[in-house]
Amino acid sequence: MDLRGILSSIYHFSRLSIQSLGLIAKAKYKHRKAKATFRETLILYGIPPEAARELAEAYPNPIDEIFNLVKTAKI
């Protein structure tokens, strides 16, 4: 592999790494927002706030599921 190929690989790897971190941060933000909206909607429809909070905490986190799949694949 020549120098140009190495530099190109480093560039693309760093670009993908930064994009991945950005996508993870965006997914976490959207998850928090969806969970809050879910909780507020439950309260709006008459569910007691404590029960709505518990249900919202059970809202699945897709990032955790993806990381669990990666860990499982390593085993």
C-alpha positions as CSV (number, residue, x, y, z in Angstrom):
1,M,0.0,0.0,0.0
2,D,1.4,3.4,-0.9
3,L,1.4,6.6,1.0
4,R,-1.7,7.9,-0.8
5,G,-3.7,4.8,0.1
6,I,-2.6,5.0,3.7
7,L,-3.6,8.7,4.0
8,S,-6.9,8.0,2.2
9,S,-7.6,5.2,4.7
10,I,-6.8,7.4,7.7
11,Y,-9.0,10.2,6.3
12,H,-12.0,8.0,5.7
13,F,-11.6,6.2,9.0
14,S,-11.5,9.4,11.0
15,R,-14.4,10.8,9.0
16,L,-16.5,7.7,9.7
17,S,-15.5,7.8,13.4
18,I,-16.6,11.4,13.8
19,Q,-19.9,10.7,11.9
20,S,-20.6,7.7,14.1
21,L,-20.1,9.7,17.3
22,G,-22.4,12.4,15.9
23,L,-25.1,9.8,15.1
24,I,-24.8,8.2,18.6
25,A,-25.2,11.6,20.2
26,K,-28.2,12.4,18.0
27,A,-29.8,9.1,18.8
28,K,-29.4,9.6,22.5
29,Y,-30.9,13.1,22.2
30,K,-33.9,11.8,20.2
31,H,-34.3,8.9,22.7
32,R,-34.5,11.4,25.7
33,K,-36.9,13.6,23.7
34,A,-39.1,10.6,22.8
35,K,-39.2,9.3,26.3
36,A,-40.2,12.8,27.7
37,T,-42.9,13.1,25.0
38,F,-44.2,9.6,25.9
39,R,-44.3,10.5,29.6
40,E,-46.1,13.8,28.9
41,T,-48.6,12.0,26.7
42,L,-49.4,9.4,29.3
43,I,-49.9,12.1,31.9
44,L,-52.2,14.0,29.5
45,Y,-54.4,10.9,29.0
46,G,-54.8,10.5,32.8
47,I,-52.0,8.2,33.9
48,P,-50.7,9.2,37.3
49,P,-47.3,11.0,37.0
50,E,-45.4,8.3,39.0
51,A,-46.8,5.5,36.8
52,A,-46.1,7.5,33.7
53,R,-42.5,8.0,34.8
54,E,-42.0,4.3,35.4
55,L,-43.5,3.4,32.0
56,A,-41.2,6.0,30.3
57,E,-38.2,4.5,32.1
58,A,-39.1,1.2,30.4
59,Y,-39.0,2.9,27.0
60,P,-36.3,0.9,25.0
61,N,-33.0,2.5,24.1
62,P,-31.9,1.5,20.6
63,I,-28.3,2.5,21.3
64,D,-28.0,0.0,24.2
65,E,-29.5,-2.7,22.0
66,I,-27.0,-2.0,19.2
67,F,-24.0,-2.1,21.7
68,N,-25.4,-5.4,23.1
69,L,-25.5,-6.9,19.6
70,V,-21.9,-5.8,19.0
71,K,-20.8,-7.4,22.4
72,T,-22.7,-10.6,21.5
73,A,-21.0,-10.7,18.1
74,K,-17.5,-10.4,19.7
75,I,-18.3,-13.5,21.8
